[in-house]
Structure formats: C-alpha cells, structure tokens
Amino acid sequence: MACGCIRDVLAQVVFFIRELCDERSYEKQYYAGQVIRVPPTSVRFSQDSIAGKYKDGGSIYDRQRRYSISAVEHRGQMYTLNNRTLYSAQYNGADEIEVKVVPK
C-alpha cells in the first residue's frame, strides 16, 4: 500500500516539473510587432560567436548613434537576431537599445 502512495506522489511531482518546463507555462511579456526599449544586458545572444565586422566592413567596436535589433521571445526571455549589434551595444555601454519583437 505504501508503495502505491509513493508512486502517486512521484507521478504528481513529475507532472508539475513537466508543467514548469513546458513553454506554454511561460507568460508572454512581448508580442510580435511590438517595439520596446530595454537595457542591452536584458537580451540574450542567439549564437556562440560573432564576426568582428559587419557586412559593410564596419567594426563591431565602433559606437553607433542608435542601436536597433530584432529579437524573438522564447520561454520568457528575449533572444536577438542581430548578435553583432547587441554585442556592440553592450561593449560600448549603451543604456538602452530598441528591440523589434518578431515572430518565431
């Protein structure tokens, strides 16, 4: 009889863990098409590495007048599609960046 109780409790624990890990359990904060201003440190990178120059040959270390990126929301966190621009904003100490939320 005790074995059945333990099994039931474990089944409930597994159910709740799956619920916590399920993407649907994360409340969306941002929606596609929305444009927000956030600190660059609040957006995550979507790649492990980046090139040191943009396609036009400009350096990622040069300060830009305005930083604007596109990002997707996944499990409550924003991930950039513009890794070099996000890095440049963080490197140059930008207070805020403009983020356009795009659909997954």
C-alpha distances in whole Angstrom, upper triangle without the diagonal:
4,5,5,7,9,10,11,13,15,16,17,19,20,22,23,25,26,28,29,31,32,36,35,34,37,40,43,46,49,50,52,56,55,57,56,58,55,56,56,53,50,51,49,51,50,51,51,55,58,62,64,67,66,68,71,71,71,69,65,67,69,69,68,70,67,63,62,59,56,53,49,46,43,40,42,44,48,49,53,54,57,56,60,61,58,58,62,61,59,61,64,62,62,61,60,60,60,57,57,53,53,50,48
4,5,5,6,9,10,11,12,14,16,17,18,20,21,23,25,26,27,29,30,34,34,32,35,38,41,44,47,48,50,54,53,55,54,55,53,53,53,50,48,48,47,48,48,49,49,53,56,60,62,64,64,66,69,69,68,66,63,64,67,66,66,67,64,61,59,56,54,51,47,44,41,38,40,42,46,47,50,52,55,54,58,58,55,56,59,58,56,59,61,59,59,58,57,57,57,54,55,51,51,49,47
4,5,5,6,9,10,11,12,14,15,16,18,20,21,23,24,26,27,28,32,32,31,34,37,40,43,45,47,49,52,52,54,53,54,52,52,52,49,46,47,45,46,45,47,47,50,54,57,60,62,62,63,67,67,66,64,61,62,65,64,64,66,63,59,58,55,52,49,45,42,39,36,38,40,44,45,48,50,53,52,55,57,53,54,58,57,54,57,60,58,58,57,56,56,56,53,53,50,50,47,45
4,5,5,6,9,10,10,12,14,15,16,19,20,21,23,25,26,27,31,30,29,32,35,38,41,44,45,47,51,50,52,51,53,51,51,51,48,46,46,44,46,45,46,46,50,53,57,60,62,61,63,66,66,66,64,60,62,65,64,64,65,62,58,57,54,51,47,44,41,38,35,37,39,43,44,48,49,52,51,55,56,53,54,57,56,54,57,60,58,58,56,55,55,55,52,52,48,48,45,43
4,5,5,6,9,10,11,12,14,15,17,19,20,21,23,25,26,29,29,27,30,33,36,39,42,43,46,49,49,51,49,51,48,49,49,46,44,44,43,45,44,46,46,49,53,56,59,61,60,62,65,66,65,63,59,60,63,62,62,63,60,57,55,52,50,46,43,40,37,33,35,38,41,43,46,48,51,50,54,55,51,52,56,55,52,55,58,56,56,54,53,53,53,50,50,47,47,44,42
4,5,5,6,9,10,11,12,14,15,16,18,20,21,23,24,28,28,26,29,32,35,38,41,42,44,48,47,49,48,49,47,47,47,44,42,42,40,42,41,43,43,47,50,53,56,58,58,59,63,63,62,60,56,58,60,60,60,61,58,55,53,50,48,44,41,38,35,31,33,36,39,40,44,46,49,48,51,52,49,50,53,52,50,52,55,53,53,52,51,51,51,48,48,45,45,43,41
4,5,5,6,9,10,10,12,14,15,16,18,20,21,22,26,26,25,28,31,34,37,39,41,43,46,46,48,47,48,46,46,46,44,41,41,39,41,40,41,41,45,48,52,55,57,56,58,61,61,61,59,55,57,60,59,59,60,57,54,52,49,46,43,39,37,33,30,32,35,38,39,43,44,47,46,50,51,48,49,52,51,49,52,55,53,53,52,50,50,50,47,47,44,43,41,38
4,5,5,6,9,10,11,13,14,15,17,19,20,21,25,24,23,26,29,32,35,38,39,41,45,44,46,45,47,45,45,45,43,40,40,39,41,40,41,42,46,49,52,55,57,56,58,61,61,61,59,55,57,59,58,58,59,56,53,51,48,45,42,38,35,32,29,31,33,37,38,42,44,47,46,50,50,47,48,52,51,49,52,54,52,52,51,49,49,49,46,46,42,42,40,37
4,5,5,6,9,10,11,12,14,15,17,19,20,24,23,21,24,27,30,33,36,37,40,43,43,45,43,45,42,43,43,40,38,38,37,39,38,40,40,44,47,50,53,55,54,56,59,60,59,57,53,54,57,56,56,57,54,50,49,46,44,40,37,34,31,27,29,31,35,36,40,42,45,44,48,48,45,46,50,48,46,49,52,50,49,48,47,47,47,44,44,41,41,39,36
4,5,5,6,9,10,11,12,14,15,17,18,22,22,20,23,26,30,32,35,36,38,42,42,43,42,43,41,41,41,38,36,36,34,36,35,37,37,41,44,48,50,52,52,53,57,57,56,54,51,52,55,54,54,55,52,49,47,44,42,38,35,32,29,25,28,30,33,34,38,40,43,42,45,46,43,44,47,46,44,47,50,48,48,47,45,45,45,42,43,39,39,37,34
4,5,5,6,9,10,11,12,14,15,16,20,20,19,22,25,28,31,33,35,37,40,40,42,41,43,41,41,41,39,36,36,34,36,35,37,37,41,44,47,50,52,51,53,56,56,56,54,51,52,55,54,53,55,52,48,46,43,41,37,34,31,27,24,27,29,32,34,37,39,42,41,45,46,43,44,47,46,44,47,50,48,48,47,45,45,44,41,41,38,37,35,33
4,5,5,6,9,10,11,12,14,15,19,18,17,20,22,26,28,31,33,35,38,38,40,39,41,38,39,39,37,34,34,33,35,34,36,37,41,43,47,49,51,51,52,55,56,55,53,50,51,53,52,52,53,50,46,45,42,39,36,32,29,26,23,25,27,31,32,36,38,41,40,44,45,41,43,46,45,43,46,48,46,46,45,43,43,43,40,40,36,36,34,32
4,5,5,6,9,10,11,12,14,18,18,16,19,21,25,27,30,32,34,38,37,39,37,39,36,37,37,34,32,32,30,32,32,34,34,38,41,44,47,49,48,50,53,53,52,51,47,48,51,50,50,51,48,44,43,40,38,34,31,28,24,21,23,25,29,30,34,36,39,38,42,42,39,40,43,42,40,43,46,44,43,42,41,41,41,38,38,35,35,33,31
4,6,5,6,9,10,11,12,16,17,15,18,21,24,27,29,31,33,36,36,38,37,38,36,36,36,34,31,31,29,31,30,32,32,36,39,42,45,47,46,48,51,51,51,49,45,47,49,49,48,50,47,43,41,38,36,32,29,26,23,20,22,24,28,29,32,34,37,36,40,41,38,39,42,41,39,42,45,43,43,42,40,40,40,37,37,33,33,31,28
4,6,5,6,9,10,10,14,14,13,16,19,22,25,27,28,30,34,34,36,35,37,35,36,36,34,31,30,29,31,30,32,33,36,39,43,45,47,46,47,51,51,51,49,46,47,50,49,48,49,46,42,41,37,35,31,28,25,22,18,21,23,27,28,32,34,37,36,40,40,37,39,42,41,39,42,45,43,43,41,40,39,39,35,35,32,31,29,27
4,5,5,6,9,10,13,13,11,14,16,20,22,25,27,29,33,32,34,33,34,32,33,33,31,28,28,27,29,28,31,32,35,38,42,44,46,45,46,49,50,49,47,44,45,48,46,46,47,44,40,39,36,33,30,26,23,20,17,18,21,25,26,30,32,35,35,38,39,35,37,40,39,37,40,42,40,40,38,37,36,36,33,33,30,30,28,26
4,5,5,6,9,12,13,11,13,16,19,22,25,26,28,32,31,33,32,33,31,31,31,29,26,26,24,26,26,28,28,32,35,39,41,43,42,44,47,47,46,45,41,42,45,44,44,45,42,38,37,34,32,28,25,22,18,15,17,19,23,24,28,30,33,32,36,36,33,34,38,36,34,37,40,38,38,37,35,35,35,32,32,29,29,27,25
4,5,5,6,10,11,10,12,16,18,21,24,25,26,30,30,32,31,33,31,31,31,29,26,26,24,26,24,27,28,31,34,38,40,42,41,42,45,46,45,44,40,42,45,44,43,44,41,38,36,33,30,26,23,20,17,14,16,19,22,23,27,28,32,31,35,35,32,34,37,36,35,38,40,39,38,37,35,34,34,31,31,27,27,25,22
4,5,5,8,8,6,10,13,16,19,21,22,24,28,28,30,29,31,29,30,30,28,25,25,24,26,25,27,29,32,35,38,41,42,41,42,45,46,45,44,40,42,44,43,42,43,40,37,35,32,29,25,22,19,16,12,15,18,21,22,26,28,31,31,35,35,32,34,37,36,34,37,40,38,37,36,34,33,33,29,29,26,26,23,21
4,6,8,9,6,8,11,14,17,20,21,24,27,26,28,27,28,26,27,27,25,22,22,21,23,23,25,26,30,32,36,38,40,39,40,43,44,43,41,38,39,41,40,40,41,37,34,32,29,27,23,20,17,14,11,12,15,19,20,24,26,29,29,32,32,29,31,34,33,31,34,36,35,34,33,31,30,30,27,27,24,25,23,21
4,6,9,7,9,12,15,17,19,21,23,26,26,27,26,28,26,26,26,24,21,20,19,21,20,22,23,27,29,33,36,37,36,38,41,42,41,39,36,37,40,39,38,39,36,33,31,28,25,22,19,16,12,9,12,14,17,18,22,24,27,26,30,30,27,29,32,31,30,33,35,34,33,32,30,29,29,26,26,23,23,21,19
4,5,6,8,11,13,16,18,19,21,24,24,26,26,28,26,27,27,25,22,21,20,22,20,23,25,28,30,34,36,38,36,38,41,42,41,40,36,38,40,39,38,40,36,33,30,27,25,21,17,15,11,9,12,14,17,18,22,23,27,26,30,31,28,30,33,32,31,34,36,35,34,33,31,29,29,25,25,21,21,19,17
4,5,6,9,10,13,15,15,17,20,20,23,22,24,23,24,24,23,20,18,17,19,18,21,23,26,28,31,34,35,33,34,37,39,38,37,33,35,37,36,35,36,33,29,27,24,21,17,14,11,8,6,9,11,14,15,18,20,23,24,27,27,25,27,30,29,28,31,33,32,31,30,28,26,25,22,21,18,17,15,13
4,5,7,9,13,14,15,17,20,20,23,23,25,24,26,26,25,21,20,20,22,21,24,26,29,31,34,37,38,36,37,40,41,40,39,36,38,40,38,37,38,34,31,28,25,22,19,15,12,10,8,10,13,16,17,21,22,26,26,30,30,27,30,33,31,30,34,36,34,33,31,29,28,26,23,22,18,18,16,14
4,6,9,12,15,16,19,22,21,24,23,25,24,25,25,24,21,20,20,23,22,25,27,30,32,35,38,39,37,39,41,43,41,40,37,38,40,39,37,38,35,31,29,26,24,20,17,14,11,8,10,13,16,18,22,24,27,27,31,31,28,30,33,31,30,34,36,34,32,31,29,28,27,24,23,20,20,18,17
4,6,9,12,13,16,19,18,20,19,21,20,21,22,21,17,17,17,19,19,22,24,28,29,33,34,36,34,36,38,39,38,37,33,35,36,35,34,34,31,28,26,23,21,17,14,10,9,5,6,10,13,15,19,21,24,24,28,27,24,26,29,28,27,30,32,30,29,27,25,24,23,20,20,17,17,16,15
4,6,9,11,14,17,16,18,17,19,18,21,21,21,17,17,18,21,21,24,26,29,30,34,35,36,34,36,38,40,38,37,34,35,36,35,33,33,30,27,25,22,20,17,14,10,10,8,7,10,13,16,19,21,24,25,28,27,24,27,29,27,27,30,32,30,28,26,23,23,22,19,19,15,17,15,16
4,6,7,11,14,12,15,14,17,16,19,19,19,15,15,16,19,19,22,25,28,28,31,33,34,32,33,35,37,35,35,31,33,34,32,30,30,27,24,21,19,17,14,11,8,9,8,6,9,11,14,16,18,21,22,26,24,22,25,27,25,25,28,30,28,26,24,21,20,19,16,15,12,13,12,13
4,7,10,13,10,12,11,13,13,16,17,17,13,13,15,18,19,23,25,27,28,31,32,32,30,32,34,35,34,33,29,31,32,29,28,28,24,21,19,17,15,13,11,8,10,10,7,9,10,13,15,18,20,21,24,23,20,23,25,23,23,26,27,25,23,21,18,17,16,13,13,11,13,13,14
4,7,9,7,9,9,12,12,15,16,17,13,13,15,17,18,21,24,26,26,29,30,30,28,29,31,33,31,31,27,29,30,28,25,25,21,19,16,15,12,10,9,7,10,11,9,10,9,12,14,16,18,19,22,20,18,22,23,21,22,25,26,24,22,20,17,15,13,10,10,7,10,10,12
4,6,6,9,10,14,15,18,18,20,16,15,17,19,18,22,25,27,27,29,31,31,28,29,31,33,31,31,28,31,31,29,27,26,22,20,17,15,12,11,9,8,11,13,11,12,11,13,14,16,18,20,23,21,20,23,25,23,24,27,28,27,24,23,19,17,15,11,9,6,8,8,11
4,6,9,11,14,16,19,19,21,18,16,17,18,17,21,25,26,25,27,29,28,26,26,28,30,29,30,27,29,30,28,25,25,21,19,15,13,10,9,8,9,12,14,13,14,12,13,13,14,16,19,22,20,19,23,24,22,24,27,28,27,24,23,20,17,14,11,8,5,5,5,9
4,6,10,13,15,19,19,21,19,17,19,20,19,23,26,27,26,28,29,28,25,25,27,29,28,29,26,29,28,27,24,23,19,17,14,13,10,10,10,12,15,18,16,16,14,15,14,14,16,19,22,19,19,23,24,22,24,27,27,26,23,22,19,16,12,10,6,5,6,8,12
4,6,10,12,16,17,19,16,15,18,19,19,23,26,27,26,28,29,28,26,26,28,30,28,29,26,28,28,25,23,22,18,16,13,12,10,10,11,11,15,17,15,15,13,14,14,15,17,19,21,19,18,22,23,20,22,25,25,24,21,20,16,14,10,8,6,5,8,10,14
4,7,10,13,14,17,15,14,17,18,19,22,25,26,24,26,27,26,23,24,25,27,25,26,23,25,24,22,19,18,14,13,10,10,9,10,12,13,16,19,16,15,12,14,13,14,15,18,19,16,16,19,20,17,19,22,22,21,17,16,13,10,7,6,4,6,9,13,15
4,6,10,12,14,12,12,15,17,19,22,25,25,24,26,26,26,24,25,26,28,26,26,23,24,23,21,18,17,14,12,10,10,10,10,12,12,16,18,15,14,11,14,13,15,15,17,19,16,14,18,18,15,17,20,20,18,15,13,10,8,6,5,7,8,12,15,17
4,7,9,12,10,11,15,17,19,22,24,24,23,25,25,25,23,25,26,27,24,24,21,21,21,18,16,15,11,10,9,10,12,12,14,14,18,19,16,15,12,14,13,16,15,17,18,15,13,16,16,13,14,18,17,15,11,10,6,5,5,6,9,11,14,18,20
4,6,8,7,8,12,14,17,20,22,22,22,24,24,24,23,25,26,27,24,23,20,20,20,18,16,16,13,11,11,11,12,12,14,14,16,18,14,12,10,13,12,15,15,15,17,14,11,14,15,11,12,16,15,13,10,8,5,6,7,7,11,12,15,18,20
4,5,6,8,11,14,17,19,20,21,20,22,22,23,22,25,26,26,23,21,18,18,18,16,15,15,13,11,12,12,14,13,16,15,18,19,16,13,12,13,13,16,15,15,16,13,10,12,13,9,9,12,12,10,8,6,4,6,9,10,14,15,18,21,22
4,5,6,9,10,14,16,17,17,16,19,18,19,18,21,23,23,20,18,15,15,16,14,13,14,12,9,10,10,12,12,14,15,17,18,16,13,10,11,10,13,12,11,12,10,7,8,9,6,6,10,10,9,7,7,6,6,9,9,13,14,17,20,20
4,6,7,10,13,15,16,17,17,19,19,21,21,24,25,25,22,20,16,16,18,16,17,18,16,13,14,13,15,13,15,15,16,17,15,12,10,11,11,15,14,12,14,12,9,9,11,9,7,10,12,10,9,9,9,10,12,12,16,16,19,21,21
4,7,10,13,16,17,18,18,21,22,23,22,25,27,27,25,23,19,20,21,19,19,20,17,14,14,13,14,12,13,12,13,14,11,8,8,9,10,14,14,13,15,14,10,12,14,12,10,14,15,13,12,11,10,10,12,11,14,14,17,19,19
4,7,10,12,14,15,16,19,20,21,20,22,24,25,23,21,17,18,20,18,18,19,16,13,12,10,10,8,10,10,11,13,11,7,5,6,7,10,11,10,13,11,8,10,13,11,10,14,15,14,13,13,11,10,11,9,12,11,14,16,16
4,7,9,11,13,13,17,18,20,19,22,24,24,23,21,17,18,21,20,20,21,19,15,14,12,12,9,10,10,10,12,11,7,6,5,6,10,10,9,12,12,9,10,13,12,11,14,16,16,15,16,14,13,14,12,14,13,15,16,15
4,6,7,9,10,13,15,17,16,19,21,21,20,18,15,17,19,19,19,21,19,15,14,11,11,9,11,12,12,14,14,11,9,6,6,8,8,6,9,10,8,8,12,12,11,14,16,16,16,17,16,14,15,13,15,14,15,17,15
4,7,9,10,14,16,17,17,18,21,22,21,20,17,19,21,22,21,23,21,17,16,12,11,9,10,11,11,14,14,11,9,6,6,7,8,7,11,12,10,11,15,15,15,17,20,20,19,21,19,17,17,14,15,14,14,15,13
4,6,7,11,14,15,15,17,20,20,20,18,15,18,21,21,21,24,22,19,18,14,14,13,13,15,14,17,18,15,13,9,9,9,10,7,10,13,11,11,15,16,15,17,20,20,21,22,21,19,20,17,18,18,17,18,16
4,7,11,13,16,17,18,22,21,21,18,16,18,21,22,23,26,24,21,20,17,17,16,17,18,17,19,20,17,16,12,12,12,13,9,11,14,13,12,15,17,16,16,20,21,21,23,22,21,22,20,22,21,21,22,19
4,7,10,12,13,15,19,17,17,15,13,15,18,20,20,24,23,19,19,17,18,17,18,20,20,22,23,19,18,14,13,13,12,8,9,13,12,10,13,16,15,15,18,20,20,23,22,20,22,20,22,22,22,23,21
4,7,9,10,12,15,14,14,12,10,12,15,17,17,21,20,17,17,15,16,16,18,21,21,24,24,20,18,15,12,12,10,7,6,10,11,9,11,14,14,13,16,18,19,22,21,19,20,19,21,21,21,23,21
4,6,7,9,12,11,11,9,8,11,14,16,17,20,20,18,18,16,18,19,21,24,24,27,27,24,21,18,15,14,12,9,7,11,12,11,11,15,15,14,17,19,20,23,23,20,22,21,22,23,23,25,24
4,7,10,12,9,9,6,6,8,11,13,15,19,19,17,18,17,19,20,23,26,27,29,29,25,23,20,17,16,13,11,8,11,13,10,10,14,14,12,14,17,18,22,22,20,22,22,23,25,25,27,26
4,7,8,5,5,4,6,9,10,13,13,17,17,16,17,16,18,20,23,26,27,30,30,27,23,20,17,16,13,11,8,10,13,11,10,14,16,14,15,18,19,22,22,19,21,21,22,24,24,27,26
4,5,5,5,6,7,10,11,13,12,16,15,14,14,14,16,18,21,24,26,29,29,25,22,19,16,14,10,11,7,9,12,12,11,14,16,15,16,19,18,22,21,18,19,19,20,22,21,24,24
4,5,7,10,11,14,14,16,15,18,18,16,16,15,17,19,22,26,27,31,31,27,24,21,17,15,12,13,10,12,15,15,14,17,19,19,19,22,22,25,24,20,21,20,21,23,22,24,24
4,6,9,11,14,13,15,14,16,17,16,16,17,19,21,25,28,30,33,33,30,26,23,20,17,14,15,13,13,17,17,15,18,20,19,19,23,22,25,24,21,21,22,22,24,24,27,27
4,7,9,12,11,14,14,17,18,17,18,18,21,23,26,29,31,34,34,31,27,24,21,19,16,16,12,13,17,16,14,17,20,18,18,22,21,25,24,22,23,23,24,26,26,29,29
4,7,9,8,10,10,14,15,14,16,17,19,22,25,28,30,33,32,29,26,23,20,18,15,14,11,11,15,14,11,14,17,15,15,18,18,22,21,19,20,21,22,25,25,28,29
4,5,6,9,10,14,15,14,16,17,20,22,25,28,29,32,31,28,24,22,19,18,14,13,9,10,13,11,9,12,14,12,12,16,16,20,20,18,20,21,23,25,26,29,29
4,6,8,9,13,13,12,14,14,17,18,22,24,26,28,28,24,21,19,15,15,12,10,6,7,9,7,5,9,10,9,9,13,13,17,17,15,17,18,20,22,23,26,26
4,6,9,13,14,13,16,16,20,21,24,26,28,30,29,25,23,21,18,18,15,13,9,10,11,9,6,9,10,7,7,11,12,16,17,16,18,20,22,25,26,29,29
4,6,10,12,12,15,16,20,22,25,28,30,32,31,27,24,22,19,19,16,15,11,10,12,11,7,9,12,9,8,11,12,16,16,15,18,20,22,25,26,30,30
4,7,9,9,13,15,19,21,24,26,29,31,29,26,23,22,19,19,16,15,12,10,12,11,7,8,10,9,6,9,9,12,13,13,15,18,20,23,25,28,29
4,5,7,10,12,16,19,22,25,27,30,28,25,22,21,17,18,14,15,12,9,11,12,8,8,11,11,9,11,9,12,12,11,13,15,17,21,22,26,27
4,7,10,13,17,20,23,25,28,31,29,26,23,22,19,20,16,17,15,12,13,15,11,10,14,14,11,12,10,12,12,11,12,15,17,21,23,27,28
4,6,10,14,16,20,22,25,28,25,23,19,19,16,17,14,15,14,10,11,13,11,9,13,14,11,12,9,11,9,7,8,11,14,17,19,23,25
4,7,10,13,17,19,22,24,22,19,16,15,12,13,10,12,11,7,8,10,9,7,10,12,11,11,8,10,8,5,6,9,11,14,17,20,22
4,7,10,14,16,19,22,20,18,14,13,10,11,9,11,11,8,8,12,11,9,12,15,14,14,11,12,9,6,5,6,8,11,13,17,18
4,7,10,13,16,19,18,15,11,10,7,7,6,9,10,7,7,11,11,10,13,15,15,16,13,14,11,7,6,5,6,9,10,14,15
4,7,10,13,17,16,13,10,9,6,6,6,10,12,10,10,13,14,13,15,18,19,19,16,17,14,10,8,5,5,6,7,10,11
4,7,10,13,12,10,6,5,4,5,8,10,13,12,10,14,16,14,16,19,20,19,17,18,14,11,10,6,6,5,6,9,9
4,6,10,10,8,6,5,7,8,11,12,16,15,14,17,19,18,18,22,23,22,20,20,17,15,13,9,9,6,5,6,6
4,7,6,5,4,6,9,11,14,15,18,18,15,18,21,19,19,23,24,23,21,21,18,16,15,11,11,7,8,8,8
4,5,5,6,7,11,12,16,16,20,20,17,20,23,21,21,24,26,25,24,23,21,19,18,15,14,11,11,10,8
4,6,8,10,14,16,19,19,23,23,20,22,25,24,23,26,28,27,25,24,22,21,20,17,17,14,14,13,12
4,7,10,13,16,19,19,22,21,18,21,24,22,21,24,26,24,23,22,19,18,18,15,15,13,14,14,13
4,7,10,13,15,15,19,18,15,17,20,18,17,21,23,21,20,19,17,16,16,13,14,11,13,13,13
4,7,10,12,12,15,15,12,14,17,15,15,19,20,19,17,17,14,13,12,9,10,8,10,12,11
4,7,9,9,13,13,10,12,15,15,14,17,19,19,18,18,16,13,13,10,11,10,10,11,10
4,5,6,9,9,7,10,13,12,13,15,17,17,16,17,14,11,11,9,10,9,10,12,11
4,6,9,9,9,12,14,14,15,17,19,20,18,19,17,14,13,10,10,10,9,11,11
4,6,6,6,9,10,11,13,14,16,17,15,17,15,12,12,10,11,12,12,15,14
4,6,5,6,9,10,11,12,14,15,15,17,15,13,14,12,14,15,15,17,16
4,5,5,6,9,10,10,12,14,14,17,16,13,14,14,16,17,18,20,20
4,5,5,6,9,10,10,12,11,14,12,10,11,11,13,15,16,19,20
4,5,5,6,9,10,11,10,12,11,8,10,10,13,14,16,19,19
4,5,5,6,8,10,10,13,13,11,14,14,17,18,19,22,21
4,5,5,6,8,9,12,12,11,13,14,17,19,21,24,24
4,6,5,6,5,8,8,7,11,12,15,17,20,23,23
4,6,5,6,9,9,10,13,14,17,19,21,24,24
4,6,8,11,13,13,16,17,20,22,24,27,27
4,6,9,11,12,15,17,20,23,25,28,28
4,6,9,11,14,16,20,22,25,28,28
4,6,7,11,13,17,19,22,25,26
4,7,11,13,17,19,22,25,26
4,7,9,13,15,19,22,23
4,6,10,12,15,19,20
4,7,10,13,16,18
4,6,9,13,15
4,6,10,12
4,7,9
4,7
4
